[in-house]
């Protein structure tokens, strides 16, 4: 199975939360607001966040 065909996790969270000196988590790339609202977002909103953070090189998982 290639990386492109693996199912996406429910959340971009990688349990390395840090927003020191910034409003963007260094682990997953989401804003503080996006993290707080994630469970309330619909699938379209979540997909928009996923597309942005993936384009920016997040989430930073240890693989």
Secondary structure as a PSIPRED ss2 file (coil, helix, strand):
# PSIPRED VFORMAT (PSIPRED V4.0)

   1 X C   1.000  0.000  0.000
   2 X C   1.000  0.000  0.000
   3 X H   0.000  1.000  0.000
   4 X H   0.000  1.000  0.000
   5 X H   0.000  1.000  0.000
   6 X C   1.000  0.000  0.000
   7 X C   1.000  0.000  0.000
   8 X C   1.000  0.000  0.000
   9 X C   1.000  0.000  0.000
  10 X C   1.000  0.000  0.000
  11 X C   1.000  0.000  0.000
  12 X C   1.000  0.000  0.000
  13 X C   1.000  0.000  0.000
  14 X C   1.000  0.000  0.000
  15 X C   1.000  0.000  0.000
  16 X C   1.000  0.000  0.000
  17 X C   1.000  0.000  0.000
  18 X C   1.000  0.000  0.000
  19 X C   1.000  0.000  0.000
  20 X C   1.000  0.000  0.000
  21 X C   1.000  0.000  0.000
  22 X C   1.000  0.000  0.000
  23 X C   1.000  0.000  0.000
  24 X E   0.000  0.000  1.000
  25 X C   1.000  0.000  0.000
  26 X C   1.000  0.000  0.000
  27 X C   1.000  0.000  0.000
  28 X C   1.000  0.000  0.000
  29 X C   1.000  0.000  0.000
  30 X C   1.000  0.000  0.000
  31 X E   0.000  0.000  1.000
  32 X H   0.000  1.000  0.000
  33 X H   0.000  1.000  0.000
  34 X H   0.000  1.000  0.000
  35 X H   0.000  1.000  0.000
  36 X H   0.000  1.000  0.000
  37 X H   0.000  1.000  0.000
  38 X H   0.000  1.000  0.000
  39 X H   0.000  1.000  0.000
  40 X H   0.000  1.000  0.000
  41 X C   1.000  0.000  0.000
  42 X C   1.000  0.000  0.000
  43 X H   0.000  1.000  0.000
  44 X H   0.000  1.000  0.000
  45 X H   0.000  1.000  0.000
  46 X H   0.000  1.000  0.000
  47 X H   0.000  1.000  0.000
  48 X H   0.000  1.000  0.000
  49 X H   0.000  1.000  0.000
  50 X H   0.000  1.000  0.000
  51 X H   0.000  1.000  0.000
  52 X H   0.000  1.000  0.000
  53 X H   0.000  1.000  0.000
  54 X H   0.000  1.000  0.000
  55 X H   0.000  1.000  0.000
  56 X C   1.000  0.000  0.000
  57 X C   1.000  0.000  0.000
  58 X C   1.000  0.000  0.000
  59 X C   1.000  0.000  0.000
  60 X C   1.000  0.000  0.000
  61 X C   1.000  0.000  0.000
  62 X C   1.000  0.000  0.000
  63 X C   1.000  0.000  0.000
